[in-house]
Amino acid sequence: MRRTPVILGLRLLVPVILGVSAIADETPSPTAVILLQKCSIEYDRATPVGVNYNVGLIQECLVRPGDRVKAGQVLGRLFNKDVLAEMELRATALESSEIAIDQHEATLEVARAKLRRAEALISRNALSTQDFQIQQLEVKNADLELKAAIKGRRTAESQLQLSKALVAAREITSPHDGVVVEIYKNTGEAITAGSPIFKVVKVDRMRVTGYLDVSDAWHVRPKQTVRVMPEHEGVDLPIEREVFEGQITFVDIEIDPKTRTCRVFAEVENRGDLLRSGLDCRMEIDLRNPSGGTGGGHGLGPRAAADTEAQPRSVPRTSGEGLAQEGRER
């Protein structure tokens, strides 16, 4: 009779335990994919190209809009006839310094030969001490003149390098591979300080910008895989049926207090140059990292990461239905 309350208590406790287990099983878990709507696509690099001169005239324009260029390729030149003439003058001065060195080397060799002869004469008392000293001074003077000529050659080389740099400064070169999309100044037009002359965009890689809900910010991190699907409201474009893959490159550490979102950047390969700057797109972020784990461990601790990995992940969701919603449902 005394054991009845204990047995009754155990019978009442079993449904409670089963109920808690059922609730735990029904608790929604973070999904494998976060879907971001209304993301923007832009070129990875779009560079206005100019020169570091305050004023000048465009002498040559070597490209046209749409031309593909390589890094370092000359796009155009400013007026440079003055610096080319200066460079030619410096090159001639360098050649003269080389000739001067050859002359002084020959003079030194003659002086040393005379000194050796004077040493033989003075050893036989056939030459006065004063003449021998004069011969020694001639060798020393020839050696000093040779050193001065060598130094002059170094100066001429430096001046020639400076002239070449001035010529190169009048050249407008592409900072990276890409396509010329704008030409702001043509042949004969004047430039002013800070004004761009060309615009070159890098088209092989595109940057996609999206906005993460604050509840998803700690689940997304660099190198996670993304899938980008272009879309344009009101227009059916063939490119909307294409999918482009890439990786997360940056997750902003600042949360906008008004929208409760943070920026996220991804970089995707522009396959066949199909993507263009200004398009909108949807972006799916795979929360699994490259090693097959989960991005949820970023800032959530090892136990949370393990729990997230253990639960099923199959249904994509739109950012905003994150951890806060899960907490309310729990």
C-alpha positions as CSV (number, residue, x, y, z in Angstrom):
1,M,0.0,0.0,0.0
2,R,2.9,2.4,0.7
3,R,4.3,1.9,-2.8
4,T,1.1,3.0,-4.6
5,P,1.9,6.8,-4.6
6,V,5.3,6.2,-6.0
7,I,4.0,4.0,-8.8
8,L,1.2,6.5,-9.5
9,G,3.8,9.3,-9.7
10,L,5.9,7.5,-12.2
11,R,2.8,6.8,-14.4
12,L,2.0,10.5,-14.4
13,L,5.6,11.5,-15.2
14,V,5.9,9.3,-18.3
15,P,3.4,11.3,-20.4
16,V,5.1,14.5,-19.4
17,I,8.5,13.2,-20.5
18,L,7.0,12.0,-23.8
19,G,5.3,15.3,-24.3
20,V,8.5,17.3,-23.8
21,S,10.3,14.9,-26.2
22,A,7.6,15.5,-28.8
23,I,7.8,19.2,-28.5
24,A,11.6,19.1,-28.8
25,D,11.2,17.0,-32.0
26,E,8.8,19.5,-33.4
27,T,11.0,22.5,-32.7
28,P,12.1,24.1,-36.0
29,S,15.8,23.9,-36.8
30,P,18.0,26.2,-38.9
31,T,17.7,25.2,-42.6
32,A,20.6,24.5,-44.9
33,V,19.9,27.4,-47.2
34,I,19.1,31.1,-46.7
35,L,17.4,32.9,-49.5
36,L,18.0,36.6,-50.0
37,Q,15.7,38.5,-52.3
38,K,16.4,41.8,-54.2
39,C,20.2,41.4,-54.2
40,S,22.2,43.7,-56.5
41,I,24.8,42.7,-59.0
42,E,27.8,45.0,-59.9
43,Y,31.2,44.7,-61.4
44,D,33.9,43.5,-59.1
45,R,36.1,46.4,-60.1
46,A,35.1,49.5,-62.1
47,T,38.1,51.9,-62.3
48,P,38.2,55.5,-63.6
49,V,41.6,55.8,-65.1
50,G,43.6,59.1,-65.4
51,V,47.1,60.5,-64.9
52,N,48.9,62.3,-62.2
53,Y,49.3,65.5,-64.2
54,N,47.5,68.7,-63.4
55,V,47.0,69.8,-67.1
56,G,47.8,68.3,-70.5
57,L,46.5,67.4,-73.9
58,I,45.5,64.0,-75.2
59,Q,47.9,63.1,-77.9
60,E,46.7,59.5,-78.6
61,C,43.7,57.5,-77.8
62,L,44.5,53.8,-78.5
63,V,41.2,52.1,-77.5
64,R,37.5,52.3,-78.1
65,P,34.5,51.4,-75.9
66,G,34.1,47.6,-75.8
67,D,37.8,46.8,-76.3
68,R,39.2,44.2,-74.0
69,V,42.5,45.2,-72.3
70,K,45.1,43.7,-70.1
71,A,46.7,45.0,-67.0
72,G,49.4,47.5,-67.9
73,Q,48.2,48.0,-71.4
74,V,48.6,51.5,-72.7
75,L,45.2,53.1,-73.4
76,G,46.3,56.5,-74.5
77,R,49.1,59.1,-74.2
78,L,49.3,62.7,-73.3
79,F,51.5,65.1,-75.3
80,N,55.0,63.8,-74.7
81,K,57.3,65.1,-77.4
82,D,59.1,67.3,-74.9
83,V,59.9,64.4,-72.6
84,L,60.9,62.1,-75.5
85,A,63.4,64.7,-76.6
86,E,64.7,65.0,-73.1
87,M,65.0,61.2,-72.9
88,E,67.0,61.2,-76.2
89,L,69.3,63.8,-74.8
90,R,69.9,61.8,-71.7
91,A,70.6,58.6,-73.7
92,T,73.2,60.5,-75.7
93,A,74.8,61.8,-72.5
94,L,75.0,58.2,-71.2
95,E,76.8,57.1,-74.4
96,S,79.3,60.0,-74.0
97,S,80.0,58.9,-70.4
98,E,80.7,55.4,-71.6
99,I,83.3,56.8,-74.2
100,A,84.8,59.0,-71.5
101,I,85.3,56.0,-69.2
102,D,87.1,54.1,-72.1
103,Q,89.4,57.1,-72.6
104,H,90.3,57.5,-68.9
105,E,91.0,53.8,-68.6
106,A,93.4,54.0,-71.5
107,T,95.1,57.1,-70.0
108,L,95.5,55.3,-66.7
109,E,97.1,52.3,-68.4
110,V,99.6,54.6,-70.2
111,A,100.4,56.4,-67.0
112,R,101.0,53.1,-65.2
113,A,103.3,51.9,-68.0
114,K,105.3,55.1,-67.7
115,L,105.5,54.6,-63.9
116,R,106.9,51.0,-64.3
117,R,109.5,52.4,-66.7
118,A,110.4,55.2,-64.2
119,E,110.8,52.6,-61.4
120,A,113.3,50.7,-63.5
121,L,115.2,53.9,-64.3
122,I,115.3,55.1,-60.7
123,S,116.6,51.8,-59.5
124,R,119.6,52.3,-61.8
125,N,119.9,56.0,-60.7
126,A,119.0,57.0,-64.3
127,L,116.1,59.1,-63.3
128,S,115.8,61.9,-60.8
129,T,113.5,61.6,-57.7
130,Q,111.5,64.7,-58.8
131,D,110.7,63.1,-62.3
132,F,109.7,59.8,-60.5
133,Q,107.3,61.7,-58.2
134,I,105.8,63.5,-61.1
135,Q,105.1,60.2,-62.8
136,Q,103.4,58.8,-59.6
137,L,101.2,61.9,-59.6
138,E,100.2,61.3,-63.2
139,V,99.0,57.8,-62.3
140,K,97.1,59.1,-59.3
141,N,95.5,61.9,-61.4
142,A,94.5,59.4,-64.2
143,D,92.9,57.1,-61.6
144,L,90.9,60.0,-60.1
145,E,89.7,61.0,-63.6
146,L,88.5,57.5,-64.2
147,K,86.6,57.4,-61.0
148,A,85.0,60.7,-61.9
149,A,84.0,59.4,-65.3
150,I,82.4,56.3,-63.6
151,K,80.4,58.5,-61.3
152,G,79.4,60.6,-64.3
153,R,78.1,57.5,-66.0
154,R,76.0,56.7,-62.9
155,T,74.6,60.2,-63.0
156,A,73.7,59.9,-66.7
157,E,72.0,56.6,-66.0
158,S,69.9,58.1,-63.3
159,Q,68.9,61.0,-65.5
160,L,68.0,58.7,-68.3
161,Q,65.8,56.6,-65.9
162,L,64.1,59.9,-64.7
163,S,63.4,60.8,-68.4
164,K,61.9,57.3,-69.0
165,A,59.7,57.7,-66.0
166,L,58.5,61.1,-67.3
167,V,57.7,59.5,-70.6
168,A,55.8,56.6,-68.8
169,A,53.9,59.2,-66.7
170,R,52.4,60.6,-69.9
171,E,51.0,57.1,-70.8
172,I,47.6,56.1,-69.5
173,T,47.6,52.4,-68.6
174,S,44.9,49.9,-67.5
175,P,45.2,49.0,-63.8
176,H,43.7,45.5,-64.4
177,D,42.3,43.2,-67.0
178,G,38.8,44.2,-68.2
179,V,36.7,46.1,-70.8
180,V,36.8,49.8,-71.7
181,V,33.3,51.1,-71.1
182,E,33.8,54.9,-71.1
183,I,36.1,57.3,-72.9
184,Y,35.8,60.8,-71.3
185,K,38.5,62.6,-73.3
186,N,39.5,62.1,-76.9
187,T,42.6,63.1,-79.0
188,G,43.3,66.8,-78.7
189,E,41.2,67.5,-75.7
190,A,42.6,69.0,-72.5
191,I,42.6,67.3,-69.1
192,T,42.5,68.8,-65.6
193,A,43.7,67.5,-62.3
194,G,41.8,64.5,-61.0
195,S,39.6,64.1,-64.1
196,P,39.3,60.5,-65.4
197,I,40.0,59.8,-69.0
198,F,38.9,56.1,-69.4
199,K,36.8,53.7,-67.3
200,V,37.8,50.0,-67.2
201,V,35.6,47.4,-65.6
202,K,36.6,43.9,-64.6
203,V,33.9,41.6,-66.1
204,D,35.1,38.1,-65.3
205,R,34.0,38.3,-61.6
206,M,30.9,40.0,-60.3
207,R,30.0,41.1,-56.8
208,V,26.6,40.4,-55.4
209,T,25.3,42.5,-52.4
210,G,22.5,41.3,-50.2
211,Y,21.1,42.1,-46.8
212,L,20.9,39.5,-44.1
213,D,18.3,39.5,-41.3
214,V,19.9,40.0,-37.9
215,S,18.8,36.5,-36.9
216,D,20.9,35.0,-39.8
217,A,24.0,37.1,-39.4
218,W,25.9,34.6,-37.2
219,H,25.1,31.7,-39.5
220,V,26.8,33.2,-42.6
221,R,30.5,33.5,-43.0
222,P,33.1,33.8,-45.8
223,K,33.8,30.9,-48.2
224,Q,30.3,29.5,-47.9
225,T,28.8,28.5,-51.3
226,V,26.1,30.7,-52.9
227,R,23.9,30.3,-55.9
228,V,22.8,33.4,-57.8
229,M,19.7,33.6,-60.0
230,P,19.2,36.9,-61.9
231,E,15.8,38.4,-62.1
232,H,14.2,41.6,-63.4
233,E,10.7,42.6,-62.3
234,G,8.3,43.0,-65.2
235,V,10.6,41.5,-67.8
236,D,11.2,37.9,-68.8
237,L,14.9,37.7,-69.6
238,P,16.6,34.5,-70.8
239,I,19.3,35.0,-68.2
240,E,16.8,34.4,-65.5
241,R,17.0,30.7,-66.2
242,E,20.8,30.7,-65.6
243,V,22.4,29.9,-62.2
244,F,25.8,31.3,-61.2
245,E,27.8,29.9,-58.3
246,G,30.3,31.6,-56.1
247,Q,31.3,32.2,-52.5
248,I,30.6,34.6,-49.6
249,T,33.5,37.1,-49.3
250,F,32.4,39.5,-46.6
251,V,29.7,39.7,-43.8
252,D,29.4,43.2,-42.4
253,I,29.9,43.4,-38.6
254,E,27.5,46.4,-38.3
255,I,23.8,45.9,-38.0
256,D,21.5,48.6,-39.3
257,P,19.3,49.5,-36.3
258,K,16.4,50.6,-38.6
259,T,16.2,47.6,-40.9
260,R,17.8,45.1,-38.5
261,T,19.9,43.8,-41.3
262,C,23.6,43.6,-42.3
263,R,25.3,43.6,-45.7
264,V,26.8,40.5,-47.1
265,F,29.0,40.3,-50.2
266,A,29.5,37.3,-52.5
267,E,31.7,36.9,-55.6
268,V,30.6,34.9,-58.5
269,E,32.1,33.9,-61.8
270,N,30.6,35.8,-64.8
271,R,30.2,32.7,-67.0
272,G,30.2,33.8,-70.6
273,D,29.9,37.5,-69.6
274,L,26.2,36.9,-69.2
275,L,25.9,39.0,-66.0
276,R,25.8,42.8,-66.2
277,S,26.0,45.4,-63.5
278,G,22.7,46.8,-62.4
279,L,20.7,43.5,-62.5
280,D,18.8,42.3,-59.5
281,C,19.0,38.7,-58.3
282,R,18.1,36.1,-55.7
283,M,20.9,34.6,-53.7
284,E,20.9,31.2,-52.0
285,I,23.5,30.8,-49.2
286,D,24.5,27.3,-48.3
287,L,25.2,27.3,-44.6
288,R,27.6,24.4,-44.9
289,N,31.2,25.5,-45.0
290,P,33.6,24.1,-47.6
291,S,34.7,21.2,-45.3
292,G,31.1,20.0,-45.0
293,G,30.4,21.4,-41.6
294,T,27.9,24.1,-40.7
295,G,28.2,27.8,-40.7
296,G,26.1,28.0,-37.6
297,G,29.1,27.4,-35.4
298,H,30.4,30.9,-36.1
299,G,30.0,32.7,-32.7
300,L,27.4,30.2,-31.4
301,G,29.8,27.8,-29.6
302,P,30.7,24.1,-30.3
303,R,27.6,22.7,-28.7
304,A,25.2,24.8,-30.8
305,A,27.2,23.9,-33.9
306,A,26.9,20.2,-33.2
307,D,23.2,20.5,-32.5
308,T,22.7,22.3,-35.8
309,E,24.6,19.7,-37.7
310,A,22.7,16.9,-36.2
311,Q,19.3,18.3,-37.3
312,P,17.8,17.9,-40.9
313,R,18.4,20.7,-43.4
314,S,16.5,20.7,-46.6
315,V,14.0,23.5,-47.0
316,P,15.3,27.0,-48.1
317,R,13.9,30.0,-46.3
318,T,13.9,33.7,-46.8
319,S,16.2,35.7,-44.5
320,G,14.1,37.1,-41.6
321,E,12.6,33.8,-40.5
322,G,15.6,33.1,-38.3
323,L,16.6,32.6,-34.8
324,A,14.1,35.1,-33.3
325,Q,11.1,33.2,-34.9
326,E,12.5,30.0,-33.7
327,G,12.7,31.3,-30.2
328,R,9.1,32.5,-30.3
329,E,7.9,29.1,-31.5
330,R,9.8,27.4,-28.7
